[in-house]
Amino acid sequence: MKAGGFSFHHPVAFWLGSALIVAGVLAHMPMFLMGRHTHWQMVGMPMTAEMWLGMGLIPLGLALACYGLMPRIAQMRAALRGDAGQLHFHVADGVPLNREHWKLVVVLVIALAVDVMKPATLGFVMPGMSAEYEISKPTASLLALFALTGTTVGSVVWGRIGDLFGRRAAILLGALMFIGTAICGAMPEFEWNLAMCFLMGASAGGLLPIAFTLMAETVPAAHRGWLLVALGGIGTSAGYLLAAGAAATLEPLFSWRVLWLLGLPTGALIIFLDRYIPESPRFLSNMGLAHEARAVLRRFTGDAAGIEREDAAHPAPPALDEQHPVRGARALLHGRHAPISWGLLTCGVAWGLANFGFLLWLPVNLTELGVDPKAASALLAKSALWALPGIAVVIWLYHRWSSFRSLVLFIVLSTLSLLLFAAMGALGLRSEALTTAATALLLTSISGVIAMLIPYAAEIYPVHLRGTGSGVIAASSKAGGILGAGLGVLGFFSHFTLSALLIALPMAVSAVMLWRSGIETRGHRLEEIQAALSR
């Protein structure tokens, strides 16, 4: 690795692997271009030899690229232990935001927007895909289920990769998988789309927590919290807008398939922007690469000499659990971090149930409350618009008031909104004004919860577990979504009052758990947070 962390451990392997992935995708283009003679209808077409060859090149390229990014075994062991020689970062945490910080913020917003755009296209490809493959809605819904499962697995796996290979390496691998999964735009069979959708979800689910992890370890402490929350809010909104814009512009010309093929240029964009993404200095220091860490810090502080080693005034962060040492992901659920981890996991699952279950079936259930079906969709759109200012409130509270108290507040608001719906169902209330208020409150509160959940996780875990911890918490929200989708198929959400009550229960439990075990992160250095957890 070059002094600044900008080269690769095995550059020939990485670039050769990247070239093989691109070649594998381009090998599918002749098949896609044949579709111009059939109005881009490719169902039933036989797979060509070039396509089979391309499908073989992509996993080979991923393996080579992965090797190219892999650190030495000794460095990986040091990263796992978290006991390599560390620098403390009181100088870097005290500098004002400068051009280099803003450059990183902009690049990560773009990367996150591309990341969100990929799964967001699911809703736009569904109608055209269902029509071309002549499949029913329940069969088409398997696509979303496979994508959610992929994001759940990817969040955990990519988080671990980020802690072993580095934050920057994990982002690059995610971008390469984006490129590889573009081939599902040329797949003639629905089953191949399911497989590619799972891999797409894996790459998309992994990039999100890694982006938050890199941001948390690079931005000064005074600005870390609000920038993390803003990164999630702006990146997510931009991703959905990009997906909608691409669907409106390109789908009429090239059918739904072009939305998948966009994985090639968007993934390539992230790789191009990699030159502006430094490795986390805290990760480099944790691996024992003090010289490289100082070189990265020089970009942000202009004074690498001010980044000193531990002393009495700036002690090193404590070990996770000296009496009962545990390694890997198990360390999240044992010792000092266990209470917070369990609270965040419970909140993540409850949020997934609410977002991918209760809200998904809300338009149907609103008709039972006396709302016209067409008016129900308009009501949701209106409530979502009113919920947008809530993100600004979340950013202000997280930055000016308290990080964990803001999270608990919005969890409580989510619980109250679900209980309000339960009361309306139980009492048979039929009020459009009350229904609008309850819907707006629910959309605002759960948007606030997810905007803070992963950023908070990125702040509370030690450097050698930060990617893993952020990934596991992100995975819990997707796991809740999978559970919600399954319960929806079983008809659980048709029981309006009961479903609202049962989802409100884990929401309330998580609020109590985090109120009791949560720790303040606003304005505190990451090392100070770990020191506070040791008391």
N, C-alpha and C positions, 0 to 999 in steps of 0.2 A: 504494500500500500504506500502510495506517495505521501509526502509530508503534508498534509492537508486533507488526506483521505479522499482524493479525487480520482485515483486510478483504481484498477482492479487487481486482485491477487494473482489471477491468471488471465490477463487480457486477451490472449489469442483464443482461449477456450470460450470466453464470454462472447466475443464478437463473432466467432465462428458459429456458436450456438444461436445467436441472434439472427445471423444470416440464414441459417437453416430453417428457423421458424418462419421468417418472411418468405423464403422460397416455398415452404410448405403451404402457406396461405395462397401465394400467387399461383401455385399449381392447380388451385380450384377455380381460378378465374375463367379459363376456357369453358368450363362447364356452366358457370354463371352466365357468360356472354351468349351461350347457346340459347338461353332463356328469352333473349330479345325476340326470337321468332315465335315464341309461344306466350307472349305477354307476361314473361317472367314466371310462368308456371312450370316448375321443374319436378313435380311429384311423379314418382314412377320411373324417372330416367335412370338408366343403369350407371353405376359408378365407373368412371374411367380409370385407366391405369395410372394416369397422372394424379388423380385424386387419392388413390390408395398410397402412392408414393409420398404425396404431400402429407398425408395423415401419419406416415411413419417418420417423416423428417421432423415434425413438430415436437413429439416427446423426446427425440434424440437431441434436438436443439435446446430444449428446456434443461435436459440433464447436463449438457455441456455448459450452458450459461450458469447453471447452479454451481457447477464445479468452479467456474471462473470467478464467482463471487465468494467462494468458501474460504474463510480464514484458515490459518494453520491450526492444527488440532490443539496445540498448547494454548493458543489464544482463545479458542472456543472454551477450553476447560476453565481458563481464567475468568471468562465472561460468565460461565455457569456458577462459579464459586462466588463471584462478586468480591474477591479478596485481593485483586491485583493492586499494585500501587496506584493510589487515587490522588487526583488533585482536588482542591476545593475551589468553588466558583463564586466567591463573594464579590470579586471585581466584576465578573461578567454579569452577575445578577444586579449590579448597581448601575450599569451604564444605561443611558437613555436609548430609546429606540432610534436606530439609524438606518441608512440606506440598505445595508446588508440584511437587517432584520425584515424590513418591508419587502425586499426582493424575495426572501424565503417565504414570507406570508403569501405573496401573490402566486408564487409557483405552487405552493401547497394547495391554495384555493383552486387553481386550475386542475391540479392532479385529482383533488377531491371531487370537483365537478365532473371530470371524465369518469371517475369511479362510480359516482351516483348515476350518471347518464346511462351506463351499461344496463343495470337491472331495471332502470326506469323505463326502458324501451319495451319491457315485457307487455305492459298494457297496450302499447301501440301495435305490436306484432300479433297479438292474440286474434283479432278479427280476421286478418288476412291469412294467417296460418291455419286457423280453424276451417276457413272456407277452402283453401287449397288442399289440405290433407283430408277434408271431409270428416272431421272428428267432432264429437259432442263437446259441450261446455265442460262437463266433468273431466273428460279426457284432456282437454286443453288446459284445465287447471293444474294438471300434473306438472306443467312447465314451471308455474310459480312455486310449486312444492319442491321441485328439484333445485330451483334457484335458491330458495330459502335454506334448504339443507346444505347447499354448497357454501352459502355465506356463513352458516354456523360453523361448518368444518374449517373453512378458510380463515375465519377470525382467530381460531385457536392455533392452527398450524402456522399461519403467517406471523402471529405474535411471537411464537417460539423461534421462528426463523429470524425475526427482528432482533431477538435477544442473543442469538448465536452468530448470525452473519453480519448484523448491523442494520440500522434503520433504513439507510439508503439502499442497501442490497435488497431488502424486502420490497421496497417500492419498485425497484427495477424488475424483480421477478414477477410482481403483479402486473406490470405493464407488458411484459413479454407474454404472459398468459392472456391478457386482453387481445393481443395480436393473434395468438394461436386460436382462440375461440371464435375469431371472425369467420372461420370456415363454415360455421353452421348456417351462414347465409346462402351457401350453395348445396346444402344437404337435401337430397331428394326424398328422404324418409323422416317421419316424425321422431322415431326412436333416436336417431342421431342427434336431433335437436335437444332431446332430453339430456343426453350425455354431455353435450357441449354447454348446455345451460347450467348444469351442475358445476362444471369447471369455471364457467364465467362467474357464477356466484362465489366460488372459492376465491378467485382473484379479487373480486370486488369487496367481499367481506373482509379480506385481509388487509387491504390498503388503508381502509378507514382508521383502525386503531393505530397503525404504524405512523400515519400522518400526524395524529394527535401526540403520539409519543415523541416524535422528532421535534415538534413544535414546543412541547413542554420542556424539553431538555436544552433548548436553544434560546428561547425568548427570556428576557430579564424577568425576575420574580414579580416586580410591580405591575407588569403588563401581561403576565402569562395567562391568568384566568380569563379575562375578558376576550383576549385574542383567541383562545381555544374555543370558547363558546361561539364567537363570531365566525371562526373558521368553519365550524359545523353548520351554522345557520346559512351562511352565504354560499358555501360549497354545495350544500344540499339543494338549495333553491336554484342555483345556477345549473346544476345537473338536470333537474326536472325541466327547466326551461330549454336546455339544449336538446333533451330528448323530444320534447314537444315540437320544437322548431325543426329538428331534423325530420320528424314524422310528417309535418305539414308540408315541408319543402321537397323532400326526396321520395317519400313513399308513393305519391301519385305517379312518379316517373319510373321508378324501379321496383315497385311493390315492397312488401314488408321486409324482404330479404336484405335490402340495402342497409337497414338499421343494424343488422348483425355485422355486416361487412365494415361498418365504421370502426370496428375494433382495431383494424389495421392502422389507419391514420391517427386515431386518438391514442393508441398505445405507443406509436412511434413519437407522438408529441411529448409524452411523458419522458421517454428515453432521451429525446433532444434536450428537454429542460433539466435533465439530470445534472448537467454541468453547473446549474445554479443551486443544486441541492447538496450541501455539505453533509458529511457524516456527523452524527451527534458527538460533540466533544466529550460528553460524559460517558458515552459508550466506549470511545477510544481510550479514555483514561482508565475505565474499568477493565479493559483488556490489557493494560500495562503499556499502552502506546502513548506515553506522555508527550513525546516530541510531536506526534501527529495531532494530538489534542490541542497542544499549544498553537500549532500552525492554523488550525481551524478557528480557535478563539481569537487569533490575531485579526481575522476578518471582522469580528464583531466588536472587539474592544480596542484594537489598535495598540494594545500593550500586553502582549502575552506574558511578559515578565511579572505582571501583577497577579498571575494565577499561581498561587503558592501551594505548597504541600500542607498537610495537616499540622496544626499547632494547637496550643492551648485555647486560643481565641476562636479557631475554626477547626473543631475536631471532625474526624471522619464520621460518617453515618454508622450507627451501630449494626452489629450482626442481626440477622432476622430473628433468630432464636438460639441463643448460645447453648442452652441445656438440651434442647431437642432439635438439633439441626435437621432440616428437611430441604430437599433439592427440587428444582423444577416447579411444575404447576402445583404440586401438593403444598408448597410453601405458602400459597395464597390462602389456603383453607386451614392452616394450622398456625399457632403462635400469634404474634402481634397483629397480623393483618386479617386474621380469620373473621372477627366480628364485622369489620367493614366489608370484607369480601362477600360474606353471606348476605348482608343487607343489600349490597349492590346486585348480587345475583338474583335475589328474590324480586327486587324492583325491576330488573331486566325482563324476567319471565312474565311478571304482571303487565309490564308495558307491552310486550309482544302480544299477550292475550287481548289487551284492550285495542291495540292498533290494528292487528291483523285478524282479529276475531270480532269483537263487539262493534267497532267502527265499520268493519266491512259489511256487517249485516244490519247496520243502523238504518239505511234507507228502507229496507224491507220492514223493519220493526216500526219505523215512524208512521207508516201507513196504518198500522194498528192503533196508533195514537190519534188518528183522525186527520193525518196529513196526506194530501193528494200525492200520488207517486211522482208526478212531474214537479210538484212543489217541494217534495222531499229532496230531490237533487239540487234544486235552486237554494233550498235552505242550507244544505251542507256547504255549497259553494260560498254563500253569504257568510256563514259562520266561519269558514276557513279564512275568508278575507279579513274578518274582524279579528281573527286569531293572530294575524301576522305581526301587529304591534307587540304582541306578547313576547316575541323573541328579543326585541329591544329592551323590554322590561327585564327579561332574564339576564341579558348581558350587563345591564346596570346593577342589578341586585348582586350578581356573582362577583362583580368588580368592586362595588362600593359597600356592600353590606356583609355578606358571608357566603362562602362557597357551599359548605354542606347544609347550612340552614336554608339557603335558597333552593337547593335540591329537595330537602324535606318539605318545604312549603309547597312546591309544585306537585310533589307526590300526594300531599294531603288534599290539595285542590282536585287532583285526579280522582282521589277516593270520594270526595264530596260530590263531584259531578256524577260519578257512577251511582252513588246512593240516591241522588236526586232523580236519575232515570228509574231506579228501582222503585222509588216512592210513586213516581208518576204512573208506572205500570201497575203497581199494587192498588193504588187508589183510583185508577181509571181516569186520570186527569187529561183533559183534551184542550190544551191551550197552546196556540202557535207561539205566543210570546215566550211562555215558559220553556217550550221545546227548543226554541231558538237560543235562549239563554243557556240552557243545559248543554246544547250541542257546542256552542261557542266556548263555554267553559271547559268542556272535555277536550276539544281540539287545542285550545290554548295551553291547558295544563300538561297534556301528554307531549305536546311539542316542546314545552319547556323541560320536561323530564329527560327526554332523549338528547336535548341540546346540552345538558349538563352531565349526564350519566358517564359517558366515555371520557370527556375532559377531566372529570373529577378522578376517575380511575387512573388516568395518565399522570396525575399528580401525586398519588398516595403510595405507589409501589416503588421499591428500590430499583436502581438502574438495571440490575441484571434480571429483573422480573417485570420491568415496566411494560415491555411489548406483550409479554405473555398475559399479564394481568389485564391490560386494556383489551386484548383479544378475547379473553374468556368472558369479560363483562359484555363486550359487544355481541359475542356468541349467545349469551343468555337471552338477549332481546330477540334474536332470530329464532332461538329454540322456543320461546314463548309464541312466536308467530307460527311455527310449525304445529305446535300444540293447538293454537287457535284455529288454524286451517282444518286440522283433523276433527276438532270438536264441531266446527261448522258443518262438515260433511255429515256428522252424526246427528245434526239437528239441535245441538245444544243451545245455540243462540236464538232459536225460535222461542225459547223460554225467556222472554225479555227480562222480567224481574229477577228471576233466579240467576241468570248469567251475569247481570250487573252486580248483584250481591256477591257472588262467588269470586268475581275479578276484583271487587273492591277489597275483599279480605286480604289477599297477599299484598296489595298496594298499601293497606294500612299497616300490616305487619312490617313491611320494609321501612316505612316511615319511622316506626318506633325503634327498629334496629339501628337505623342510621342516626337517629336523634341521640341514642345512647352511646354509640360507638364512633360516630363521625368526628373527624378532626378538621380544624380550620386550616385551609391552604392559602387563603387570600393574602397575597403580598409576602408569603414565606418562601425562602429558598427550599429547593427540593431536599437538600441535606438537612435542613432544620425540621422539615416534616418527618423525616425518618428518625431524627433525634427525639421528637415529641412522641412518636409511637413507641419508643423504647422506655418511656417513663410509666 
